[in-house]
Amino acid sequence: MSAIINASIRVDKLPKEKFVKGKDGAVYYNLTISVNDDTRYGNNVAIMDSQTKEEREAKAQRNYLGNGKVVWTNDIIKLAEREEANTTAPASNDLPF
């Protein structure tokens, strides 16, 4: 599965309260990107502010941030699946020497 998307967002529309500080100290912003089958004005990708479960359930209006277009695909798009973390316990290190 492969696709290349060119897009742009309006940075001035990013609500500062939704910036998230990661464990590594970097600052992140969660986006939702929608790829549509039809195009409008030559674009078929919409970029929106991610919503919480509560915002979705309340049918809160989406904050549209930008758009783009798919410029290449191999025609096979699959759902991304979460890889399970390796839960194997490390070997015990209580050697007598």
N, C-alpha and C positions, 0 to 999 in steps of 0.2 A: 504494500500500500504506500502510495506516495502522492504528494501534491505540493505544489508551490503556490503560495498566495502572496500577492503584493497588496499592502494595505497601508492606510494612514489613519491616525487618530488625532482628535483635538485635545491636546494636553491640558489646555486651560479649562476643559470641562471635567477633569478628573477631581472628584471631591476629596479633599485632603484627609478627611476623617476615615476614608476607606483604604488609606495606605497601611500596609501591614509590615511590621518589622520581623524579619526572619531570625531563626536561631543563630545564623551566621552573621547577624548584624546588618545585612543588606535590607533594602526597602523594596517591597513587592506591591503589585496592584493586580487584583484578580479581574480578568476580563471574560466575557462570553463571546465566542465567535460563532456565527451562524453562516453556513454555506448553503445557498439556495440553488435549485435547479434552474430557475428563470433569472434573467438579468434585467436590470433597470439602470438605464444610463450607462450601460457597459460594465456594471458592477454586479456581482452575485455573492458578495461577502458582506455581512453586517457585523460590526463590533459594538458591543454594549457593555455597560457596567454589570458585573456579576451581582445577582440578587441572593439574599438569604432565603431560607425556606419560608420564614415569616413574610417576607416581602412578596414572594411568589404566591403564597396562599391568600394574601390580602389584595392580590391583583394590582400591586403597585406599578405605576408606569415605569417603563424601562428608560434608562438614561443612555441614549444613542450617542456613541463616541466617534464613529467613523465608518468607513466602508473600504472595500477593495474588490479584487477579482482573482479568481483562480486562473493562473497563467499556464499551469502545466499539471497534468495528472496522468497516472498510468491506468485510469478507469477502474481501479479497484480501491474502494474506500471501506475500511473495516472499523468496527468499534474498538477503541483502546481498552485493554483489560489490565487491571491492576495486578502486578506481579506480587506474589506473596513473599514476605520477608523470610529469610532463612532463620528458622527457629531452633536449629541445632545448637545445643549448649557446647561451649568450647571445652576442649579436653582439660581435665584436671591437671594442675601444674604442681602437685605436691610430691615431687621427686625427692628421694633421700639424699641427693648430692647436688 
